[in-house]
Amino acid sequence: MSDEAKQPRFLTLAQVAEELNVKQSLVQGLIRTGELRAFQAGGRGMWRIGRQDVEWLGPR
């Protein structure tokens, strides 16, 4: 199984922030402004971001 197949399809705010090496508040701001696509899954504040969208942004 390749490394890509092992990675989750959707990430949490914390995972995205860690991957981009930024604060969670910046990730939330990117979602709020529409620069980063995300959706709410489950309860309040549980955002999920597609891995492909994070890869498109790249490190800041």
Biopython code that builds the backbone (N, CA, C, O; Angstrom):
import numpy as np
from Bio.PDB.StructureBuilder import StructureBuilder

atoms = [
    (1, "MET", "N", (0.847, -1.184, 0.000)),
    (1, "MET", "CA", (0.000, 0.000, 0.000)),
    (1, "MET", "C", (0.886, 1.240, 0.000)),
    (1, "MET", "O", (1.824, 1.326, 0.793)),
    (2, "SER", "N", (0.605, 2.198, -0.874)),
    (2, "SER", "CA", (1.421, 3.404, -0.982)),
    (2, "SER", "C", (1.149, 4.356, 0.190)),
    (2, "SER", "O", (0.136, 4.243, 0.880)),
    (3, "ASP", "N", (2.082, 5.297, 0.395)),
    (3, "ASP", "CA", (1.910, 6.291, 1.467)),
    (3, "ASP", "C", (0.671, 7.138, 1.238)),
    (3, "ASP", "O", (-0.026, 7.497, 2.187)),
    (4, "GLU", "N", (0.393, 7.459, -0.031)),
    (4, "GLU", "CA", (-0.772, 8.286, -0.359)),
    (4, "GLU", "C", (-2.070, 7.590, 0.019)),
    (4, "GLU", "O", (-3.010, 8.245, 0.470)),
    (5, "ALA", "N", (-2.138, 6.280, -0.155)),
    (5, "ALA", "CA", (-3.353, 5.533, 0.162)),
    (5, "ALA", "C", (-3.584, 5.461, 1.670)),
    (5, "ALA", "O", (-4.720, 5.287, 2.110)),
    (6, "LYS", "N", (-2.528, 5.592, 2.464)),
    (6, "LYS", "CA", (-2.640, 5.508, 3.924)),
    (6, "LYS", "C", (-3.142, 6.808, 4.543)),
    (6, "LYS", "O", (-3.662, 6.797, 5.659)),
    (7, "GLN", "N", (-2.994, 7.925, 3.839)),
    (7, "GLN", "CA", (-3.369, 9.214, 4.386)),
    (7, "GLN", "C", (-4.881, 9.394, 4.336)),
    (7, "GLN", "O", (-5.534, 8.962, 3.386)),
    (8, "PRO", "N", (-5.438, 10.038, 5.373)),
    (8, "PRO", "CA", (-6.890, 10.265, 5.371)),
    (8, "PRO", "C", (-7.292, 11.239, 4.277)),
    (8, "PRO", "O", (-6.520, 12.120, 3.898)),
    (9, "ARG", "N", (-8.503, 11.072, 3.777)),
    (9, "ARG", "CA", (-9.006, 11.929, 2.704)),
    (9, "ARG", "C", (-9.342, 13.326, 3.219)),
    (9, "ARG", "O", (-9.159, 14.318, 2.512)),
    (10, "PHE", "N", (-9.835, 13.397, 4.459)),
    (10, "PHE", "CA", (-10.204, 14.675, 5.056)),
    (10, "PHE", "C", (-9.417, 14.896, 6.335)),
    (10, "PHE", "O", (-9.126, 13.952, 7.069)),
    (11, "LEU", "N", (-9.075, 16.150, 6.596)),
    (11, "LEU", "CA", (-8.265, 16.518, 7.756)),
    (11, "LEU", "C", (-9.037, 17.463, 8.671)),
    (11, "LEU", "O", (-9.967, 18.145, 8.239)),
    (12, "THR", "N", (-8.641, 17.494, 9.933)),
    (12, "THR", "CA", (-9.214, 18.432, 10.892)),
    (12, "THR", "C", (-8.463, 19.764, 10.801)),
    (12, "THR", "O", (-7.424, 19.858, 10.147)),
    (13, "LEU", "N", (-8.997, 20.781, 11.460)),
    (13, "LEU", "CA", (-8.316, 22.074, 11.512)),
    (13, "LEU", "C", (-6.910, 21.927, 12.075)),
    (13, "LEU", "O", (-5.959, 22.501, 11.544)),
    (14, "ALA", "N", (-6.781, 21.164, 13.142)),
    (14, "ALA", "CA", (-5.481, 20.981, 13.790)),
    (14, "ALA", "C", (-4.489, 20.292, 12.851)),
    (14, "ALA", "O", (-3.319, 20.671, 12.799)),
    (15, "GLN", "N", (-4.943, 19.297, 12.121)),
    (15, "GLN", "CA", (-4.063, 18.585, 11.195)),
    (15, "GLN", "C", (-3.599, 19.494, 10.057)),
    (15, "GLN", "O", (-2.434, 19.450, 9.659)),
    (16, "VAL", "N", (-4.510, 20.316, 9.537)),
    (16, "VAL", "CA", (-4.157, 21.245, 8.460)),
    (16, "VAL", "C", (-3.155, 22.271, 8.978)),
    (16, "VAL", "O", (-2.161, 22.561, 8.311)),
    (17, "ALA", "N", (-3.411, 22.820, 10.159)),
    (17, "ALA", "CA", (-2.504, 23.812, 10.743)),
    (17, "ALA", "C", (-1.111, 23.220, 10.931)),
    (17, "ALA", "O", (-0.108, 23.876, 10.649)),
    (18, "GLU", "N", (-1.052, 21.995, 11.401)),
    (18, "GLU", "CA", (0.242, 21.340, 11.608)),
    (18, "GLU", "C", (0.954, 21.107, 10.269)),
    (18, "GLU", "O", (2.155, 21.348, 10.152)),
    (19, "GLU", "N", (0.220, 20.645, 9.280)),
    (19, "GLU", "CA", (0.816, 20.360, 7.982)),
    (19, "GLU", "C", (1.346, 21.623, 7.299)),
    (19, "GLU", "O", (2.388, 21.590, 6.645)),
    (20, "LEU", "N", (0.616, 22.744, 7.457)),
    (20, "LEU", "CA", (1.029, 24.004, 6.850)),
    (20, "LEU", "C", (1.955, 24.816, 7.752)),
    (20, "LEU", "O", (2.495, 25.843, 7.340)),
    (21, "ASN", "N", (2.133, 24.344, 8.992)),
    (21, "ASN", "CA", (2.966, 25.021, 9.975)),
    (21, "ASN", "C", (2.457, 26.436, 10.257)),
    (21, "ASN", "O", (3.219, 27.403, 10.249)),
    (22, "VAL", "N", (1.145, 26.530, 10.507)),
    (22, "VAL", "CA", (0.497, 27.791, 10.850)),
    (22, "VAL", "C", (-0.422, 27.557, 12.046)),
    (22, "VAL", "O", (-0.606, 26.420, 12.481)),
    (23, "LYS", "N", (-0.997, 28.634, 12.573)),
    (23, "LYS", "CA", (-1.944, 28.508, 13.680)),
    (23, "LYS", "C", (-3.321, 28.119, 13.163)),
    (23, "LYS", "O", (-3.666, 28.388, 12.012)),
    (24, "GLN", "N", (-4.106, 27.481, 14.034)),
    (24, "GLN", "CA", (-5.464, 27.081, 13.661)),
    (24, "GLN", "C", (-6.317, 28.289, 13.297)),
    (24, "GLN", "O", (-7.197, 28.192, 12.441)),
    (25, "SER", "N", (-6.066, 29.417, 13.933)),
    (25, "SER", "CA", (-6.853, 30.619, 13.643)),
    (25, "SER", "C", (-6.656, 31.068, 12.194)),
    (25, "SER", "O", (-7.586, 31.594, 11.582)),
    (26, "LEU", "N", (-5.463, 30.869, 11.639)),
    (26, "LEU", "CA", (-5.230, 31.215, 10.235)),
    (26, "LEU", "C", (-6.025, 30.287, 9.323)),
    (26, "LEU", "O", (-6.606, 30.733, 8.334)),
    (27, "VAL", "N", (-6.053, 29.005, 9.651)),
    (27, "VAL", "CA", (-6.827, 28.043, 8.865)),
    (27, "VAL", "C", (-8.307, 28.418, 8.907)),
    (27, "VAL", "O", (-8.989, 28.375, 7.883)),
    (28, "GLN", "N", (-8.804, 28.786, 10.093)),
    (28, "GLN", "CA", (-10.200, 29.207, 10.219)),
    (28, "GLN", "C", (-10.462, 30.447, 9.380)),
    (28, "GLN", "O", (-11.517, 30.560, 8.757)),
    (29, "GLY", "N", (-9.522, 31.374, 9.356)),
    (29, "GLY", "CA", (-9.665, 32.577, 8.548)),
    (29, "GLY", "C", (-9.708, 32.264, 7.055)),
    (29, "GLY", "O", (-10.484, 32.867, 6.315)),
    (30, "LEU", "N", (-8.886, 31.334, 6.618)),
    (30, "LEU", "CA", (-8.884, 30.925, 5.209)),
    (30, "LEU", "C", (-10.219, 30.299, 4.826)),
    (30, "LEU", "O", (-10.714, 30.496, 3.717)),
    (31, "ILE", "N", (-10.791, 29.549, 5.749)),
    (31, "ILE", "CA", (-12.114, 28.945, 5.499)),
    (31, "ILE", "C", (-13.167, 30.044, 5.432)),
    (31, "ILE", "O", (-14.005, 30.056, 4.531)),
    (32, "ARG", "N", (-13.120, 30.963, 6.389)),
    (32, "ARG", "CA", (-14.106, 32.044, 6.463)),
    (32, "ARG", "C", (-14.097, 32.914, 5.203)),
    (32, "ARG", "O", (-15.155, 33.336, 4.735)),
    (33, "THR", "N", (-12.905, 33.185, 4.650)),
    (33, "THR", "CA", (-12.806, 34.038, 3.466)),
    (33, "THR", "C", (-13.045, 33.281, 2.167)),
    (33, "THR", "O", (-13.156, 33.887, 1.101)),
    (34, "GLY", "N", (-13.123, 31.956, 2.257)),
    (34, "GLY", "CA", (-13.376, 31.158, 1.060)),
    (34, "GLY", "C", (-12.121, 30.714, 0.327)),
    (34, "GLY", "O", (-12.214, 30.081, -0.726)),
    (35, "GLU", "N", (-10.948, 31.034, 0.866)),
    (35, "GLU", "CA", (-9.699, 30.629, 0.223)),
    (35, "GLU", "C", (-9.424, 29.139, 0.395)),
    (35, "GLU", "O", (-8.671, 28.546, -0.378)),
    (36, "LEU", "N", (-10.036, 28.543, 1.406)),
    (36, "LEU", "CA", (-9.869, 27.123, 1.681)),
    (36, "LEU", "C", (-11.254, 26.501, 1.829)),
    (36, "LEU", "O", (-12.051, 26.915, 2.672)),
    (37, "ARG", "N", (-11.523, 25.506, 1.001)),
    (37, "ARG", "CA", (-12.825, 24.833, 1.069)),
    (37, "ARG", "C", (-12.849, 23.898, 2.271)),
    (37, "ARG", "O", (-11.868, 23.218, 2.572)),
    (38, "ALA", "N", (-13.999, 23.879, 2.952)),
    (38, "ALA", "CA", (-14.172, 23.011, 4.112)),
    (38, "ALA", "C", (-15.665, 22.789, 4.334)),
    (38, "ALA", "O", (-16.505, 23.502, 3.784)),
    (39, "PHE", "N", (-15.970, 21.794, 5.144)),
    (39, "PHE", "CA", (-17.368, 21.543, 5.489)),
    (39, "PHE", "C", (-17.435, 21.124, 6.951)),
    (39, "PHE", "O", (-16.470, 20.615, 7.520)),
    (40, "GLN", "N", (-18.602, 21.355, 7.541)),
    (40, "GLN", "CA", (-18.807, 20.961, 8.927)),
    (40, "GLN", "C", (-19.360, 19.552, 8.967)),
    (40, "GLN", "O", (-20.350, 19.237, 8.307)),
    (41, "ALA", "N", (-18.710, 18.715, 9.745)),
    (41, "ALA", "CA", (-19.138, 17.331, 9.909)),
    (41, "ALA", "C", (-19.473, 17.104, 11.371)),
    (41, "ALA", "O", (-18.638, 17.324, 12.248)),
    (42, "GLY", "N", (-20.662, 16.678, 11.625)),
    (42, "GLY", "CA", (-21.048, 16.404, 13.006)),
    (42, "GLY", "C", (-21.367, 17.668, 13.770)),
    (42, "GLY", "O", (-22.042, 18.568, 13.270)),
    (43, "GLY", "N", (-20.872, 17.717, 14.982)),
    (43, "GLY", "CA", (-21.206, 18.799, 15.897)),
    (43, "GLY", "C", (-20.587, 20.131, 15.564)),
    (43, "GLY", "O", (-19.859, 20.285, 14.584)),
    (44, "ARG", "N", (-20.894, 21.063, 16.391)),
    (44, "ARG", "CA", (-20.465, 22.447, 16.231)),
    (44, "ARG", "C", (-18.939, 22.562, 16.223)),
    (44, "ARG", "O", (-18.258, 22.039, 17.106)),
    (45, "GLY", "N", (-18.428, 23.242, 15.229)),
    (45, "GLY", "CA", (-16.997, 23.491, 15.160)),
    (45, "GLY", "C", (-16.151, 22.341, 14.650)),
    (45, "GLY", "O", (-14.923, 22.420, 14.686)),
    (46, "MET", "N", (-16.776, 21.277, 14.178)),
    (46, "MET", "CA", (-16.014, 20.137, 13.682)),
    (46, "MET", "C", (-15.858, 20.260, 12.164)),
    (46, "MET", "O", (-16.645, 19.702, 11.400)),
    (47, "TRP", "N", (-14.843, 20.990, 11.749)),
    (47, "TRP", "CA", (-14.593, 21.229, 10.337)),
    (47, "TRP", "C", (-13.705, 20.131, 9.760)),
    (47, "TRP", "O", (-12.863, 19.561, 10.455)),
    (48, "ARG", "N", (-13.911, 19.846, 8.470)),
    (48, "ARG", "CA", (-13.078, 18.897, 7.743)),
    (48, "ARG", "C", (-12.663, 19.556, 6.429)),
    (48, "ARG", "O", (-13.452, 20.223, 5.760)),
    (49, "ILE", "N", (-11.400, 19.343, 6.091)),
    (49, "ILE", "CA", (-10.824, 19.941, 4.893)),
    (49, "ILE", "C", (-10.249, 18.814, 4.043)),
    (49, "ILE", "O", (-9.551, 17.937, 4.552)),
    (50, "GLY", "N", (-10.543, 18.842, 2.760)),
    (50, "GLY", "CA", (-10.029, 17.822, 1.859)),
    (50, "GLY", "C", (-8.523, 17.932, 1.696)),
    (50, "GLY", "O", (-7.986, 19.031, 1.553)),
    (51, "ARG", "N", (-7.840, 16.791, 1.719)),
    (51, "ARG", "CA", (-6.381, 16.785, 1.578)),
    (51, "ARG", "C", (-5.946, 17.480, 0.280)),
    (51, "ARG", "O", (-4.945, 18.197, 0.269)),
    (52, "GLN", "N", (-6.684, 17.272, -0.800)),
    (52, "GLN", "CA", (-6.309, 17.879, -2.077)),
    (52, "GLN", "C", (-6.340, 19.404, -1.999)),
    (52, "GLN", "O", (-5.548, 20.069, -2.667)),
    (53, "ASP", "N", (-7.239, 19.965, -1.196)),
    (53, "ASP", "CA", (-7.304, 21.419, -1.033)),
    (53, "ASP", "C", (-6.099, 21.928, -0.249)),
    (53, "ASP", "O", (-5.587, 23.012, -0.529)),
    (54, "VAL", "N", (-5.650, 21.159, 0.720)),
    (54, "VAL", "CA", (-4.469, 21.545, 1.505)),
    (54, "VAL", "C", (-3.230, 21.464, 0.641)),
    (54, "VAL", "O", (-2.373, 22.345, 0.710)),
    (55, "GLU", "N", (-3.117, 20.429, -0.169)),
    (55, "GLU", "CA", (-1.964, 20.288, -1.049)),
    (55, "GLU", "C", (-1.910, 21.416, -2.063)),
    (55, "GLU", "O", (-0.828, 21.841, -2.468)),
    (56, "TRP", "N", (-3.086, 21.906, -2.476)),
    (56, "TRP", "CA", (-3.144, 23.010, -3.425)),
    (56, "TRP", "C", (-2.579, 24.287, -2.790)),
    (56, "TRP", "O", (-1.897, 25.067, -3.453)),
    (57, "LEU", "N", (-2.871, 24.492, -1.496)),
    (57, "LEU", "CA", (-2.377, 25.685, -0.810)),
    (57, "LEU", "C", (-0.871, 25.635, -0.643)),
    (57, "LEU", "O", (-0.171, 26.621, -0.871)),
    (58, "GLY", "N", (-0.388, 24.476, -0.242)),
    (58, "GLY", "CA", (1.048, 24.323, 0.013)),
    (58, "GLY", "C", (1.468, 25.074, 1.265)),
    (58, "GLY", "O", (0.661, 25.777, 1.874)),
    (59, "PRO", "N", (2.736, 24.926, 1.652)),
    (59, "PRO", "CA", (3.231, 25.627, 2.852)),
    (59, "PRO", "C", (3.224, 27.130, 2.634)),
    (59, "PRO", "O", (3.517, 27.608, 1.538)),
    (60, "ARG", "N", (2.888, 27.877, 3.686)),
    (60, "ARG", "CA", (2.851, 29.347, 3.584)),
    (60, "ARG", "C", (4.090, 29.926, 4.201)),
    (60, "ARG", "O", (4.258, 31.145, 4.221)),
]
sb = StructureBuilder()
sb.init_structure("model")
sb.init_model(0)
sb.init_chain("A")
sb.init_seg("    ")
for serial, (resi, resn, name, xyz) in enumerate(atoms, 1):
    if name == "N":
        sb.init_residue(resn, " ", resi, " ")
    sb.init_atom(name, np.array(xyz, "f"), 0.0, 1.0, " ", f" {name:<3s}", serial, name[0])
structure = sb.get_structure()
